[in-house]
Amino acid sequence: MRSKNKGPVLQRRGQVDGTTTDQRLLDSRGPTDWVHTDPWRVQRITAEFVEGFGALAELGPAIAVFGSARTPVEDPAYAQGEQVGRALVEAGFAVITGGGPGAMEAANKGASEAGGVSVGLGIELPFETGLNEWVDLGIDFRYFFARKTMFVKYSQGFVVLPGGLGTLDELFEALTLVQTGKVTAFPVVLLGTAYWSGLVDWLRGSVVAGGKMSLADLDQLVVTDDVDEAVALMRGDGAGAGAGAGVSP
């Protein structure tokens, strides 16, 4: 019976290939499709985790700031993003964003101009052009799940500016991790009462009322327009998460 050992992998019969991994690596004239196969992707995924852990291991206390890449400079949310970045640095935090334009750029700008550590965790997308100019420590990722791990592992909390699907994805992932006990003591603040109050009302009136989540899950959220309050909650001051998804004036 025809068989071949390829490292820890056993190939038999029709699964036996006619090349070796070294041959495909060293023979520049050979096919290049091997770099897109699942075993090679595992190495790329491992490399992304190694690079991320290596770059951020000594970052210190940090807060992730999320928000729309489509927020224009003239939008009040952009100025608020700058204010958040600056205030977090003054409170002793590094600032981590997705590294893109819009609200992310604003938070990075505020952090960088305040002399703090401004981090951008970028992602390979067909419609974005790389990290914004205010990122002082940046990592580009191929895989969303590797990038998401870095946000949660190296952030002590999330401040969320108005945003779209990507922002909502990060927000609800954080709440899910708290609900399931994967992370603890993880404050989440939504900045912008006019933007976020409708979402919170729907969660309370439909999701909680329908028994699909508990009020304790909703209590992880605080909605406010006050940057100082948001930063105080990140420090653990004041009412903090668990205050009942309150909307502050």
C-alpha positions in Angstrom: 0.0 0.0 0.0 1.3 3.4 -1.0 1.9 5.6 2.0 4.0 8.6 3.1 4.8 10.4 6.4 4.8 14.1 6.1 5.9 15.2 9.5 3.1 14.1 11.9 0.7 13.6 9.0 0.2 10.1 7.5 -0.8 10.0 3.8 -2.1 6.8 2.1 -3.4 5.8 -1.3 -4.8 8.8 -3.1 -3.9 11.3 -0.4 -0.1 10.9 -1.1 1.2 14.0 -2.8 4.3 14.0 -5.0 6.3 16.7 -3.3 7.9 17.6 0.1 7.3 20.7 2.1 11.0 21.7 1.8 10.9 21.2 -1.9 7.8 23.5 -2.2 9.5 26.1 0.0 12.9 26.1 -1.7 11.9 25.6 -5.3 11.0 29.0 -6.5 9.8 27.5 -9.8 7.2 25.4 -8.1 3.5 26.3 -7.4 2.8 28.9 -4.7 -0.7 27.7 -3.8 0.8 25.9 -0.7 1.0 29.2 1.2 -2.9 29.4 1.1 -3.4 25.9 2.6 -4.8 25.3 6.1 -1.6 24.0 7.7 0.2 27.1 6.5 -2.6 29.3 7.8 -2.1 27.8 11.2 1.5 29.1 11.2 0.3 32.5 10.2 -2.3 32.5 12.9 0.4 31.5 15.5 2.7 34.2 14.2 -0.1 36.8 14.7 -0.6 35.8 18.3 3.2 35.7 18.9 3.7 39.2 17.4 0.7 40.6 19.3 1.7 39.2 22.6 5.3 40.3 22.1 4.4 43.8 21.2 1.8 44.4 23.9 3.1 42.3 26.9 4.6 45.3 28.6 2.0 47.8 27.6 0.6 48.4 31.1 -2.9 49.5 31.9 -4.9 50.3 28.7 -8.4 51.1 27.5 -9.8 50.2 24.1 -11.7 53.0 22.3 -14.1 51.9 19.6 -16.0 53.9 17.1 -16.8 54.4 13.4 -14.1 54.6 10.8 -16.6 56.8 8.9 -16.7 59.6 11.5 -15.6 62.8 9.7 -13.3 65.3 11.4 -16.0 67.9 11.7 -18.3 65.5 13.6 -18.7 66.2 17.3 -17.9 62.6 17.9 -14.4 63.1 16.5 -13.7 65.9 18.9 -15.0 63.7 21.7 -12.7 60.9 20.6 -9.7 63.2 20.9 -10.9 64.2 24.3 -11.3 60.6 25.4 -7.8 59.7 24.2 -6.3 62.6 26.0 -8.2 62.1 29.2 -7.3 58.4 29.3 -3.6 59.1 29.0 -3.8 61.7 31.7 -5.5 59.0 33.9 -2.5 56.7 33.4 -3.8 54.5 30.6 -2.5 53.6 27.2 -5.1 53.9 24.4 -5.9 51.0 22.0 -8.0 51.4 18.9 -8.5 49.6 15.7 -6.0 51.9 14.1 -8.3 53.1 11.4 -9.6 56.5 10.4 -12.6 58.4 12.0 -13.3 57.9 15.7 -10.3 55.6 16.0 -8.0 58.2 14.6 -9.4 60.8 16.9 -8.7 58.7 20.0 -5.2 57.9 18.8 -4.6 61.5 18.1 -5.7 62.6 21.6 -3.5 59.9 23.2 -0.4 60.7 21.1 -0.7 64.5 21.6 -1.0 63.9 25.3 2.3 62.0 25.3 0.8 58.6 26.0 1.0 55.3 24.3 -1.2 55.3 21.2 -1.8 51.8 20.0 -3.5 50.7 16.7 -4.5 47.1 16.0 -5.3 47.1 12.3 -7.0 44.5 10.2 -6.5 43.6 6.5 -9.6 44.9 4.7 -10.3 45.6 1.0 -11.4 49.2 1.7 -8.9 50.6 4.3 -5.4 51.9 3.7 -3.6 51.0 6.8 -3.0 52.5 10.3 -3.7 56.2 10.9 -0.8 58.6 11.4 -1.4 59.0 15.1 -0.6 55.3 15.9 2.7 55.1 17.7 2.6 51.3 18.2 0.8 49.4 15.5 0.1 45.8 14.6 -1.6 44.8 11.4 -3.6 41.5 11.6 -4.9 39.2 8.9 -7.4 37.5 11.2 -10.2 39.1 13.2 -10.1 36.6 16.0 -6.4 37.2 16.7 -7.0 40.9 16.7 -10.0 40.6 19.0 -8.0 38.6 21.5 -5.5 41.4 21.8 -8.2 44.0 22.5 -9.7 41.9 25.3 -6.4 40.6 26.7 -4.7 44.0 27.0 -7.6 46.3 27.8 -9.1 46.9 31.2 -12.3 48.3 29.7 -14.0 49.6 26.6 -15.1 53.2 25.7 -17.5 53.0 22.8 -18.1 56.0 20.5 -20.9 56.0 17.9 -20.2 53.3 15.3 -21.5 50.7 13.0 -21.3 47.0 12.6 -17.7 46.6 13.6 -18.2 48.7 16.7 -21.4 46.7 17.6 -19.5 43.5 17.1 -16.8 44.5 19.6 -19.4 45.8 22.0 -21.5 42.7 22.1 -18.5 40.4 22.2 -17.3 42.2 25.3 -20.7 41.9 26.9 -20.8 38.2 26.0 -17.4 37.6 27.6 -18.5 39.2 30.8 -21.8 37.3 30.8 -20.1 34.0 30.4 -17.4 34.8 33.0 -14.5 34.8 30.5 -13.5 38.3 31.7 -14.4 40.0 35.0 -14.5 43.6 36.2 -14.6 44.9 32.6 -16.4 48.2 32.4 -18.1 49.2 29.1 -19.2 52.8 28.6 -21.2 54.0 25.6 -20.4 57.7 24.9 -23.3 59.5 23.2 -26.7 59.3 24.8 -28.6 60.4 21.7 -26.9 57.7 19.7 -27.0 54.8 22.1 -30.1 55.3 24.2 -32.4 53.7 21.6 -30.2 50.5 21.6 -30.3 50.3 25.4 -34.1 50.9 25.5 -34.5 48.1 23.0 -32.3 45.7 24.9 -34.3 46.5 28.1 -37.8 46.6 26.5 -37.4 43.6 24.1 -34.5 41.4 25.0 -34.6 41.6 28.8 -38.4 41.7 28.9 -38.5 38.7 26.6 -36.3 36.7 28.9 -33.4 36.5 26.4 -30.9 38.2 28.7 -30.9 39.2 32.3 -31.0 42.7 33.7 -27.6 42.0 35.3 -26.2 41.6 31.7 -27.6 45.0 30.8 -26.1 46.5 33.9 -22.7 46.1 32.4 -23.4 49.1 30.2 -23.2 52.8 31.2 -24.4 55.4 28.7 -23.1 59.0 29.2 -22.1 62.1 27.4 -19.5 62.9 30.0 -15.9 62.0 29.1 -14.7 62.5 32.7 -17.4 60.1 34.0 -16.3 57.5 31.3 -12.7 57.8 32.4 -13.6 57.6 36.1 -15.5 54.4 35.4 -12.5 52.9 33.6 -10.5 53.7 36.8 -13.1 52.0 38.9 -14.3 55.2 40.5 -17.9 56.1 41.0 -20.9 53.8 40.4 -19.1 51.9 37.6 -20.5 49.0 35.6 -23.4 47.4 37.3 -25.1 50.7 37.8 -28.0 49.5 35.7 -27.3 50.7 32.1 -28.0 54.1 33.4 -28.1 57.1 31.0 -26.3 60.0 32.6 -27.2 63.6 31.7 
